[in-house]
Amino acid sequence: MYVEIHLGDIVRLRKKHPCGSDEWEVVRLGADIGLVCRGCRRRILLPRGDFNKQLKAIITPAPRPD
């Protein structure tokens, strides 16, 4: 399943981060997806396949230039 994701999107993953937050901001796109925890600002990289499996919802899409 392919999910269209953009820089700046706020997403919810299936598992919570140890800090207790389950919201992440997308900061890098490519073969790996770079995420920043919205609770503690920790950065992680997930392979795109793992990201697609873990994605629960896109909470806030980033503003798109028209």
PDB file of N, CA, C, O and CB in Angstrom:
ATOM      1  N   MET A   1       0.841  -1.180   0.000  1.00  0.00           N
ATOM      2  CA  MET A   1       0.000   0.000   0.000  1.00  0.00           C
ATOM      3  C   MET A   1       0.885   1.242   0.000  1.00  0.00           C
ATOM      4  O   MET A   1       1.772   1.367   0.844  1.00  0.00           O
ATOM      5  CB  MET A   1      -0.957  -0.001   1.218  1.00  0.00           C
ATOM      6  N   TYR A   2       0.659   2.147  -0.922  1.00  0.00           N
ATOM      7  CA  TYR A   2       1.433   3.372  -1.014  1.00  0.00           C
ATOM      8  C   TYR A   2       0.645   4.513  -0.385  1.00  0.00           C
ATOM      9  O   TYR A   2      -0.523   4.725  -0.711  1.00  0.00           O
ATOM     10  CB  TYR A   2       1.788   3.692  -2.485  1.00  0.00           C
ATOM     11  N   VAL A   3       1.279   5.235   0.504  1.00  0.00           N
ATOM     12  CA  VAL A   3       0.652   6.371   1.165  1.00  0.00           C
ATOM     13  C   VAL A   3       1.369   7.630   0.704  1.00  0.00           C
ATOM     14  O   VAL A   3       2.596   7.703   0.772  1.00  0.00           O
ATOM     15  CB  VAL A   3       0.700   6.228   2.724  1.00  0.00           C
ATOM     16  N   GLU A   4       0.621   8.619   0.238  1.00  0.00           N
ATOM     17  CA  GLU A   4       1.231   9.874  -0.190  1.00  0.00           C
ATOM     18  C   GLU A   4       1.486  10.744   1.037  1.00  0.00           C
ATOM     19  O   GLU A   4       0.558  11.161   1.730  1.00  0.00           O
ATOM     20  CB  GLU A   4       0.327  10.616  -1.219  1.00  0.00           C
ATOM     21  N   ILE A   5       2.744  11.001   1.281  1.00  0.00           N
ATOM     22  CA  ILE A   5       3.169  11.759   2.451  1.00  0.00           C
ATOM     23  C   ILE A   5       4.006  12.937   1.977  1.00  0.00           C
ATOM     24  O   ILE A   5       4.689  12.836   0.958  1.00  0.00           O
ATOM     25  CB  ILE A   5       3.971  10.864   3.450  1.00  0.00           C
ATOM     26  N   HIS A   6       3.963  14.055   2.699  1.00  0.00           N
ATOM     27  CA  HIS A   6       4.697  15.257   2.314  1.00  0.00           C
ATOM     28  C   HIS A   6       5.460  15.789   3.516  1.00  0.00           C
ATOM     29  O   HIS A   6       5.120  15.503   4.665  1.00  0.00           O
ATOM     30  CB  HIS A   6       3.740  16.338   1.753  1.00  0.00           C
ATOM     31  N   LEU A   7       6.500  16.570   3.231  1.00  0.00           N
ATOM     32  CA  LEU A   7       7.259  17.202   4.304  1.00  0.00           C
ATOM     33  C   LEU A   7       6.339  18.090   5.130  1.00  0.00           C
ATOM     34  O   LEU A   7       5.517  18.825   4.583  1.00  0.00           O
ATOM     35  CB  LEU A   7       8.440  18.022   3.735  1.00  0.00           C
ATOM     36  N   GLY A   8       6.480  18.018   6.433  1.00  0.00           N
ATOM     37  CA  GLY A   8       5.690  18.847   7.327  1.00  0.00           C
ATOM     38  C   GLY A   8       4.399  18.211   7.795  1.00  0.00           C
ATOM     39  O   GLY A   8       3.732  18.765   8.669  1.00  0.00           O
ATOM     40  N   ASP A   9       4.018  17.054   7.239  1.00  0.00           N
ATOM     41  CA  ASP A   9       2.810  16.364   7.705  1.00  0.00           C
ATOM     42  C   ASP A   9       3.004  15.909   9.150  1.00  0.00           C
ATOM     43  O   ASP A   9       4.110  15.547   9.552  1.00  0.00           O
ATOM     44  CB  ASP A   9       2.475  15.149   6.789  1.00  0.00           C
ATOM     45  N   ILE A  10       1.930  15.930   9.917  1.00  0.00           N
ATOM     46  CA  ILE A  10       1.927  15.378  11.268  1.00  0.00           C
ATOM     47  C   ILE A  10       1.183  14.051  11.185  1.00  0.00           C
ATOM     48  O   ILE A  10       0.030  14.002  10.755  1.00  0.00           O
ATOM     49  CB  ILE A  10       1.258  16.368  12.317  1.00  0.00           C
ATOM     50  N   VAL A  11       1.852  12.972  11.601  1.00  0.00           N
ATOM     51  CA  VAL A  11       1.278  11.635  11.482  1.00  0.00           C
ATOM     52  C   VAL A  11       1.199  10.952  12.840  1.00  0.00           C
ATOM     53  O   VAL A  11       1.923  11.309  13.769  1.00  0.00           O
ATOM     54  CB  VAL A  11       2.100  10.784  10.514  1.00  0.00           C
ATOM     55  N   ARG A  12       0.314   9.968  12.947  1.00  0.00           N
ATOM     56  CA  ARG A  12       0.194   9.146  14.151  1.00  0.00           C
ATOM     57  C   ARG A  12       0.619   7.739  13.768  1.00  0.00           C
ATOM     58  O   ARG A  12       0.150   7.182  12.776  1.00  0.00           O
ATOM     59  CB  ARG A  12      -1.275   9.169  14.741  1.00  0.00           C
ATOM     60  N   LEU A  13       1.520   7.169  14.573  1.00  0.00           N
ATOM     61  CA  LEU A  13       1.975   5.801  14.352  1.00  0.00           C
ATOM     62  C   LEU A  13       1.279   4.858  15.327  1.00  0.00           C
ATOM     63  O   LEU A  13       0.696   5.298  16.319  1.00  0.00           O
ATOM     64  CB  LEU A  13       3.510   5.703  14.504  1.00  0.00           C
ATOM     65  N   ARG A  14       1.342   3.565  15.041  1.00  0.00           N
ATOM     66  CA  ARG A  14       0.640   2.569  15.851  1.00  0.00           C
ATOM     67  C   ARG A  14       1.209   2.450  17.271  1.00  0.00           C
ATOM     68  O   ARG A  14       0.452   2.289  18.228  1.00  0.00           O
ATOM     69  CB  ARG A  14       0.703   1.218  15.164  1.00  0.00           C
ATOM     70  N   LYS A  15       2.529   2.527  17.407  1.00  0.00           N
ATOM     71  CA  LYS A  15       3.146   2.406  18.724  1.00  0.00           C
ATOM     72  C   LYS A  15       3.531   3.779  19.240  1.00  0.00           C
ATOM     73  O   LYS A  15       3.952   4.644  18.472  1.00  0.00           O
ATOM     74  CB  LYS A  15       4.378   1.484  18.673  1.00  0.00           C
ATOM     75  N   LYS A  16       3.388   3.976  20.535  1.00  0.00           N
ATOM     76  CA  LYS A  16       3.795   5.239  21.146  1.00  0.00           C
ATOM     77  C   LYS A  16       5.310   5.253  21.346  1.00  0.00           C
ATOM     78  O   LYS A  16       5.941   4.210  21.517  1.00  0.00           O
ATOM     79  CB  LYS A  16       3.064   5.456  22.497  1.00  0.00           C
ATOM     80  N   HIS A  17       5.871   6.453  21.321  1.00  0.00           N
ATOM     81  CA  HIS A  17       7.275   6.660  21.637  1.00  0.00           C
ATOM     82  C   HIS A  17       7.424   6.505  23.155  1.00  0.00           C
ATOM     83  O   HIS A  17       6.459   6.754  23.877  1.00  0.00           O
ATOM     84  CB  HIS A  17       7.781   8.075  21.141  1.00  0.00           C
ATOM     85  N   PRO A  18       8.591   6.106  23.664  1.00  0.00           N
ATOM     86  CA  PRO A  18       8.753   5.958  25.112  1.00  0.00           C
ATOM     87  C   PRO A  18       8.421   7.224  25.916  1.00  0.00           C
ATOM     88  O   PRO A  18       8.110   7.124  27.103  1.00  0.00           O
ATOM     89  CB  PRO A  18      10.163   5.546  25.409  1.00  0.00           C
ATOM     90  N   CYS A  19       8.480   8.396  25.302  1.00  0.00           N
ATOM     91  CA  CYS A  19       8.130   9.628  26.018  1.00  0.00           C
ATOM     92  C   CYS A  19       6.613   9.749  26.209  1.00  0.00           C
ATOM     93  O   CYS A  19       6.158  10.585  26.989  1.00  0.00           O
ATOM     94  CB  CYS A  19       8.664  10.856  25.257  1.00  0.00           C
ATOM     95  N   GLY A  20       5.832   8.928  25.510  1.00  0.00           N
ATOM     96  CA  GLY A  20       4.382   8.938  25.656  1.00  0.00           C
ATOM     97  C   GLY A  20       3.635   9.545  24.480  1.00  0.00           C
ATOM     98  O   GLY A  20       2.414   9.412  24.393  1.00  0.00           O
ATOM     99  N   SER A  21       4.338  10.202  23.582  1.00  0.00           N
ATOM    100  CA  SER A  21       3.696  10.831  22.428  1.00  0.00           C
ATOM    101  C   SER A  21       3.564   9.826  21.279  1.00  0.00           C
ATOM    102  O   SER A  21       4.413   8.951  21.105  1.00  0.00           O
ATOM    103  CB  SER A  21       4.499  12.073  21.970  1.00  0.00           C
ATOM    104  N   ASP A  22       2.492   9.964  20.502  1.00  0.00           N
ATOM    105  CA  ASP A  22       2.345   9.115  19.318  1.00  0.00           C
ATOM    106  C   ASP A  22       2.213   9.965  18.053  1.00  0.00           C
ATOM    107  O   ASP A  22       1.809   9.462  17.004  1.00  0.00           O
ATOM    108  CB  ASP A  22       1.119   8.191  19.468  1.00  0.00           C
ATOM    109  N   GLU A  23       2.556  11.257  18.153  1.00  0.00           N
ATOM    110  CA  GLU A  23       2.508  12.164  17.007  1.00  0.00           C
ATOM    111  C   GLU A  23       3.923  12.472  16.543  1.00  0.00           C
ATOM    112  O   GLU A  23       4.820  12.725  17.348  1.00  0.00           O
ATOM    113  CB  GLU A  23       1.755  13.470  17.363  1.00  0.00           C
ATOM    114  N   TRP A  24       4.104  12.445  15.215  1.00  0.00           N
ATOM    115  CA  TRP A  24       5.409  12.653  14.601  1.00  0.00           C
ATOM    116  C   TRP A  24       5.291  13.627  13.448  1.00  0.00           C
ATOM    117  O   TRP A  24       4.267  13.662  12.766  1.00  0.00           O
ATOM    118  CB  TRP A  24       6.005  11.325  14.121  1.00  0.00           C
ATOM    119  N   GLU A  25       6.339  14.427  13.221  1.00  0.00           N
ATOM    120  CA  GLU A  25       6.399  15.338  12.082  1.00  0.00           C
ATOM    121  C   GLU A  25       7.354  14.760  11.050  1.00  0.00           C
ATOM    122  O   GLU A  25       8.454  14.325  11.392  1.00  0.00           O
ATOM    123  CB  GLU A  25       6.849  16.765  12.521  1.00  0.00           C
ATOM    124  N   VAL A  26       6.939  14.755   9.788  1.00  0.00           N
ATOM    125  CA  VAL A  26       7.769  14.242   8.701  1.00  0.00           C
ATOM    126  C   VAL A  26       8.775  15.325   8.311  1.00  0.00           C
ATOM    127  O   VAL A  26       8.390  16.436   7.947  1.00  0.00           O
ATOM    128  CB  VAL A  26       6.894  13.814   7.471  1.00  0.00           C
ATOM    129  N   VAL A  27      10.085  14.989   8.392  1.00  0.00           N
ATOM    130  CA  VAL A  27      11.135  15.963   8.074  1.00  0.00           C
ATOM    131  C   VAL A  27      12.040  15.509   6.938  1.00  0.00           C
ATOM    132  O   VAL A  27      12.880  16.284   6.482  1.00  0.00           O
ATOM    133  CB  VAL A  27      11.971  16.235   9.300  1.00  0.00           C
ATOM    134  N   ARG A  28      11.891  14.267   6.467  1.00  0.00           N
ATOM    135  CA  ARG A  28      12.731  13.762   5.383  1.00  0.00           C
ATOM    136  C   ARG A  28      11.945  12.725   4.601  1.00  0.00           C
ATOM    137  O   ARG A  28      11.257  11.883   5.178  1.00  0.00           O
ATOM    138  CB  ARG A  28      14.058  13.158   5.929  1.00  0.00           C
ATOM    139  N   LEU A  29      12.056  12.795   3.287  1.00  0.00           N
ATOM    140  CA  LEU A  29      11.410  11.826   2.411  1.00  0.00           C
ATOM    141  C   LEU A  29      12.455  11.183   1.521  1.00  0.00           C
ATOM    142  O   LEU A  29      13.455  11.813   1.177  1.00  0.00           O
ATOM    143  CB  LEU A  29      10.303  12.493   1.563  1.00  0.00           C
ATOM    144  N   GLY A  30      12.233   9.956   1.153  1.00  0.00           N
ATOM    145  CA  GLY A  30      13.140   9.208   0.288  1.00  0.00           C
ATOM    146  C   GLY A  30      12.929   7.734   0.547  1.00  0.00           C
ATOM    147  O   GLY A  30      11.815   7.299   0.838  1.00  0.00           O
ATOM    148  N   ALA A  31      14.010   6.955   0.439  1.00  0.00           N
ATOM    149  CA  ALA A  31      13.914   5.532   0.754  1.00  0.00           C
ATOM    150  C   ALA A  31      13.617   5.351   2.236  1.00  0.00           C
ATOM    151  O   ALA A  31      12.955   4.393   2.634  1.00  0.00           O
ATOM    152  CB  ALA A  31      15.215   4.792   0.368  1.00  0.00           C
ATOM    153  N   ASP A  32      14.115   6.286   3.051  1.00  0.00           N
ATOM    154  CA  ASP A  32      13.813   6.324   4.480  1.00  0.00           C
ATOM    155  C   ASP A  32      12.955   7.546   4.756  1.00  0.00           C
ATOM    156  O   ASP A  32      13.061   8.559   4.065  1.00  0.00           O
ATOM    157  CB  ASP A  32      15.117   6.351   5.339  1.00  0.00           C
ATOM    158  N   ILE A  33      12.112   7.445   5.759  1.00  0.00           N
ATOM    159  CA  ILE A  33      11.282   8.564   6.185  1.00  0.00           C
ATOM    160  C   ILE A  33      11.866   9.087   7.493  1.00  0.00           C
ATOM    161  O   ILE A  33      12.009   8.337   8.458  1.00  0.00           O
ATOM    162  CB  ILE A  33       9.773   8.139   6.355  1.00  0.00           C
ATOM    163  N   GLY A  34      12.202  10.371   7.521  1.00  0.00           N
ATOM    164  CA  GLY A  34      12.707  10.997   8.740  1.00  0.00           C
ATOM    165  C   GLY A  34      11.550  11.576   9.531  1.00  0.00           C
ATOM    166  O   GLY A  34      10.711  12.295   8.988  1.00  0.00           O
ATOM    167  N   LEU A  35      11.511  11.257  10.826  1.00  0.00           N
ATOM    168  CA  LEU A  35      10.439  11.712  11.694  1.00  0.00           C
ATOM    169  C   LEU A  35      11.022  12.375  12.932  1.00  0.00           C
ATOM    170  O   LEU A  35      12.097  12.002  13.404  1.00  0.00           O
ATOM    171  CB  LEU A  35       9.521  10.543  12.087  1.00  0.00           C
ATOM    172  N   VAL A  36      10.296  13.368  13.455  1.00  0.00           N
ATOM    173  CA  VAL A  36      10.657  14.017  14.716  1.00  0.00           C
ATOM    174  C   VAL A  36       9.478  13.857  15.661  1.00  0.00           C
ATOM    175  O   VAL A  36       8.346  14.197  15.318  1.00  0.00           O
ATOM    176  CB  VAL A  36      11.026  15.537  14.510  1.00  0.00           C
ATOM    177  N   CYS A  37       9.750  13.335  16.860  1.00  0.00           N
ATOM    178  CA  CYS A  37       8.705  13.149  17.865  1.00  0.00           C
ATOM    179  C   CYS A  37       8.199  14.519  18.304  1.00  0.00           C
ATOM    180  O   CYS A  37       8.998  15.415  18.579  1.00  0.00           O
ATOM    181  CB  CYS A  37       9.236  12.331  19.088  1.00  0.00           C
ATOM    182  N   ARG A  38       6.887  14.688  18.372  1.00  0.00           N
ATOM    183  CA  ARG A  38       6.301  15.966  18.779  1.00  0.00           C
ATOM    184  C   ARG A  38       6.353  16.161  20.292  1.00  0.00           C
ATOM    185  O   ARG A  38       6.112  17.266  20.777  1.00  0.00           O
ATOM    186  CB  ARG A  38       4.859  16.058  18.297  1.00  0.00           C
ATOM    187  N   GLY A  39       6.665  15.099  21.046  1.00  0.00           N
ATOM    188  CA  GLY A  39       6.748  15.211  22.495  1.00  0.00           C
ATOM    189  C   GLY A  39       8.135  15.620  22.966  1.00  0.00           C
ATOM    190  O   GLY A  39       8.274  16.587  23.714  1.00  0.00           O
ATOM    191  N   CYS A  40       9.164  14.894  22.534  1.00  0.00           N
ATOM    192  CA  CYS A  40      10.524  15.129  23.045  1.00  0.00           C
ATOM    193  C   CYS A  40      11.503  15.598  21.980  1.00  0.00           C
ATOM    194  O   CYS A  40      12.675  15.822  22.282  1.00  0.00           O
ATOM    195  CB  CYS A  40      11.054  13.874  23.674  1.00  0.00           C
ATOM    196  N   ARG A  41      11.042  15.753  20.721  1.00  0.00           N
ATOM    197  CA  ARG A  41      11.856  16.234  19.599  1.00  0.00           C
ATOM    198  C   ARG A  41      12.963  15.258  19.195  1.00  0.00           C
ATOM    199  O   ARG A  41      13.923  15.674  18.546  1.00  0.00           O
ATOM    200  CB  ARG A  41      12.471  17.567  19.954  1.00  0.00           C
ATOM    201  N   ARG A  42      12.864  13.973  19.555  1.00  0.00           N
ATOM    202  CA  ARG A  42      13.829  12.953  19.131  1.00  0.00           C
ATOM    203  C   ARG A  42      13.628  12.671  17.650  1.00  0.00           C
ATOM    204  O   ARG A  42      12.491  12.627  17.180  1.00  0.00           O
ATOM    205  CB  ARG A  42      13.676  11.644  19.969  1.00  0.00           C
ATOM    206  N   ARG A  43      14.731  12.476  16.897  1.00  0.00           N
ATOM    207  CA  ARG A  43      14.667  12.180  15.460  1.00  0.00           C
ATOM    208  C   ARG A  43      14.901  10.697  15.236  1.00  0.00           C
ATOM    209  O   ARG A  43      15.749  10.077  15.879  1.00  0.00           O
ATOM    210  CB  ARG A  43      15.707  13.020  14.669  1.00  0.00           C
ATOM    211  N   ILE A  44      14.124  10.136  14.300  1.00  0.00           N
ATOM    212  CA  ILE A  44      14.331   8.746  13.899  1.00  0.00           C
ATOM    213  C   ILE A  44      14.224   8.646  12.379  1.00  0.00           C
ATOM    214  O   ILE A  44      13.658   9.523  11.727  1.00  0.00           O
ATOM    215  CB  ILE A  44      13.298   7.802  14.592  1.00  0.00           C
ATOM    216  N   LEU A  45      14.768   7.579  11.831  1.00  0.00           N
ATOM    217  CA  LEU A  45      14.618   7.236  10.421  1.00  0.00           C
ATOM    218  C   LEU A  45      13.964   5.868  10.338  1.00  0.00           C
ATOM    219  O   LEU A  45      14.401   4.923  10.995  1.00  0.00           O
ATOM    220  CB  LEU A  45      15.992   7.250   9.677  1.00  0.00           C
ATOM    221  N   LEU A  46      12.923   5.764   9.534  1.00  0.00           N
ATOM    222  CA  LEU A  46      12.259   4.480   9.298  1.00  0.00           C
ATOM    223  C   LEU A  46      12.324   4.168   7.806  1.00  0.00           C
ATOM    224  O   LEU A  46      12.080   5.047   6.980  1.00  0.00           O
ATOM    225  CB  LEU A  46      10.773   4.505   9.801  1.00  0.00           C
ATOM    226  N   PRO A  47      12.649   2.928   7.453  1.00  0.00           N
ATOM    227  CA  PRO A  47      12.523   2.551   6.042  1.00  0.00           C
ATOM    228  C   PRO A  47      11.073   2.745   5.603  1.00  0.00           C
ATOM    229  O   PRO A  47      10.153   2.559   6.399  1.00  0.00           O
ATOM    230  CB  PRO A  47      12.978   1.071   5.811  1.00  0.00           C
ATOM    231  N   ARG A  48      10.870   3.116   4.350  1.00  0.00           N
ATOM    232  CA  ARG A  48       9.523   3.441   3.854  1.00  0.00           C
ATOM    233  C   ARG A  48       8.534   2.292   4.069  1.00  0.00           C
ATOM    234  O   ARG A  48       7.376   2.537   4.407  1.00  0.00           O
ATOM    235  CB  ARG A  48       9.584   3.794   2.367  1.00  0.00           C
ATOM    236  N   GLY A  49       8.968   1.060   3.880  1.00  0.00           N
ATOM    237  CA  GLY A  49       8.077  -0.087   4.079  1.00  0.00           C
ATOM    238  C   GLY A  49       7.619  -0.197   5.525  1.00  0.00           C
ATOM    239  O   GLY A  49       6.443  -0.451   5.783  1.00  0.00           O
ATOM    240  N   ASP A  50       8.534  -0.008   6.469  1.00  0.00           N
ATOM    241  CA  ASP A  50       8.173  -0.057   7.890  1.00  0.00           C
ATOM    242  C   ASP A  50       7.258   1.112   8.247  1.00  0.00           C
ATOM    243  O   ASP A  50       6.309   0.955   9.016  1.00  0.00           O
ATOM    244  CB  ASP A  50       9.441  -0.035   8.777  1.00  0.00           C
ATOM    245  N   PHE A  51       7.548   2.279   7.686  1.00  0.00           N
ATOM    246  CA  PHE A  51       6.700   3.448   7.938  1.00  0.00           C
ATOM    247  C   PHE A  51       5.267   3.181   7.472  1.00  0.00           C
ATOM    248  O   PHE A  51       4.317   3.478   8.196  1.00  0.00           O
ATOM    249  CB  PHE A  51       7.272   4.697   7.226  1.00  0.00           C
ATOM    250  N   ASN A  52       5.108   2.629   6.278  1.00  0.00           N
ATOM    251  CA  ASN A  52       3.765   2.353   5.755  1.00  0.00           C
ATOM    252  C   ASN A  52       3.010   1.361   6.643  1.00  0.00           C
ATOM    253  O   ASN A  52       1.793   1.469   6.789  1.00  0.00           O
ATOM    254  CB  ASN A  52       3.856   1.806   4.322  1.00  0.00           C
ATOM    255  N   LYS A  53       3.718   0.398   7.236  1.00  0.00           N
ATOM    256  CA  LYS A  53       3.077  -0.567   8.127  1.00  0.00           C
ATOM    257  C   LYS A  53       2.672   0.080   9.453  1.00  0.00           C
ATOM    258  O   LYS A  53       1.632  -0.253  10.021  1.00  0.00           O
ATOM    259  CB  LYS A  53       4.014  -1.751   8.384  1.00  0.00           C
ATOM    260  N   GLN A  54       3.501   1.008   9.944  1.00  0.00           N
ATOM    261  CA  GLN A  54       3.270   1.617  11.250  1.00  0.00           C
ATOM    262  C   GLN A  54       2.299   2.796  11.217  1.00  0.00           C
ATOM    263  O   GLN A  54       1.757   3.175  12.255  1.00  0.00           O
ATOM    264  CB  GLN A  54       4.573   2.068  11.824  1.00  0.00           C
ATOM    265  N   LEU A  55       2.073   3.381  10.039  1.00  0.00           N
ATOM    266  CA  LEU A  55       1.221   4.569   9.931  1.00  0.00           C
ATOM    267  C   LEU A  55      -0.216   4.246  10.312  1.00  0.00           C
ATOM    268  O   LEU A  55      -0.811   3.300   9.795  1.00  0.00           O
ATOM    269  CB  LEU A  55       1.270   5.138   8.509  1.00  0.00           C
ATOM    270  N   LYS A  56      -0.760   5.036  11.215  1.00  0.00           N
ATOM    271  CA  LYS A  56      -2.146   4.868  11.638  1.00  0.00           C
ATOM    272  C   LYS A  56      -3.024   5.938  10.995  1.00  0.00           C
ATOM    273  O   LYS A  56      -4.112   5.632  10.506  1.00  0.00           O
ATOM    274  CB  LYS A  56      -2.258   4.931  13.176  1.00  0.00           C
ATOM    275  N   ALA A  57      -2.560   7.201  10.991  1.00  0.00           N
ATOM    276  CA  ALA A  57      -3.359   8.297  10.426  1.00  0.00           C
ATOM    277  C   ALA A  57      -2.471   9.499  10.145  1.00  0.00           C
ATOM    278  O   ALA A  57      -1.439   9.695  10.787  1.00  0.00           O
ATOM    279  CB  ALA A  57      -4.509   8.692  11.383  1.00  0.00           C
ATOM    280  N   ILE A  58      -2.894  10.297   9.174  1.00  0.00           N
ATOM    281  CA  ILE A  58      -2.279  11.603   8.944  1.00  0.00           C
ATOM    282  C   ILE A  58      -3.148  12.595   9.700  1.00  0.00           C
ATOM    283  O   ILE A  58      -4.299  12.825   9.331  1.00  0.00           O
ATOM    284  CB  ILE A  58      -2.168  11.964   7.387  1.00  0.00           C
ATOM    285  N   ILE A  59      -2.604  13.178  10.748  1.00  0.00           N
ATOM    286  CA  ILE A  59      -3.380  14.058  11.621  1.00  0.00           C
ATOM    287  C   ILE A  59      -3.560  15.426  10.968  1.00  0.00           C
ATOM    288  O   ILE A  59      -4.683  15.905  10.816  1.00  0.00           O
ATOM    289  CB  ILE A  59      -2.694  14.204  12.996  1.00  0.00           C
ATOM    290  N   THR A  60      -2.444  16.052  10.583  1.00  0.00           N
ATOM    291  CA  THR A  60      -2.485  17.382   9.990  1.00  0.00           C
ATOM    292  C   THR A  60      -1.632  17.385   8.734  1.00  0.00           C
ATOM    293  O   THR A  60      -0.408  17.293   8.834  1.00  0.00           O
ATOM    294  CB  THR A  60      -1.998  18.461  10.995  1.00  0.00           C
ATOM    295  N   PRO A  61      -2.231  17.487   7.557  1.00  0.00           N
ATOM    296  CA  PRO A  61      -1.417  17.598   6.357  1.00  0.00           C
ATOM    297  C   PRO A  61      -0.708  18.945   6.316  1.00  0.00           C
ATOM    298  O   PRO A  61      -1.249  19.955   6.767  1.00  0.00           O
ATOM    299  CB  PRO A  61      -2.279  17.409   5.103  1.00  0.00           C
ATOM    300  N   ALA A  62       0.488  18.953   5.782  1.00  0.00           N
ATOM    301  CA  ALA A  62       1.248  20.198   5.642  1.00  0.00           C
ATOM    302  C   ALA A  62       0.560  21.097   4.622  1.00  0.00           C
ATOM    303  O   ALA A  62      -0.056  20.597   3.681  1.00  0.00           O
ATOM    304  CB  ALA A  62       2.718  19.911   5.217  1.00  0.00           C
ATOM    305  N   PRO A  63       0.654  22.410   4.789  1.00  0.00           N
ATOM    306  CA  PRO A  63       0.073  23.317   3.785  1.00  0.00           C
ATOM    307  C   PRO A  63       0.748  23.112   2.433  1.00  0.00           C
ATOM    308  O   PRO A  63       1.974  23.030   2.361  1.00  0.00           O
ATOM    309  CB  PRO A  63       0.212  24.796   4.232  1.00  0.00           C
ATOM    310  N   ARG A  64      -0.023  23.030   1.386  1.00  0.00           N
ATOM    311  CA  ARG A  64       0.491  22.809   0.025  1.00  0.00           C
ATOM    312  C   ARG A  64       0.453  24.114  -0.756  1.00  0.00           C
ATOM    313  O   ARG A  64      -0.581  24.782  -0.787  1.00  0.00           O
ATOM    314  CB  ARG A  64      -0.333  21.713  -0.712  1.00  0.00           C
ATOM    315  N   PRO A  65       1.557  24.488  -1.383  1.00  0.00           N
ATOM    316  CA  PRO A  65       1.507  25.674  -2.243  1.00  0.00           C
ATOM    317  C   PRO A  65       0.698  25.384  -3.506  1.00  0.00           C
ATOM    318  O   PRO A  65       0.863  24.326  -4.113  1.00  0.00           O
ATOM    319  CB  PRO A  65       2.935  26.135  -2.616  1.00  0.00           C
ATOM    320  N   ASP A  66      -0.155  26.290  -3.898  1.00  0.00           N
ATOM    321  CA  ASP A  66      -0.992  26.074  -5.088  1.00  0.00           C
ATOM    322  C   ASP A  66      -0.381  26.618  -6.339  1.00  0.00           C
ATOM    323  O   ASP A  66      -0.972  26.509  -7.413  1.00  0.00           O
ATOM    324  CB  ASP A  66      -2.333  26.691  -4.898  1.00  0.00           C
TER     325      ASP A  66
END
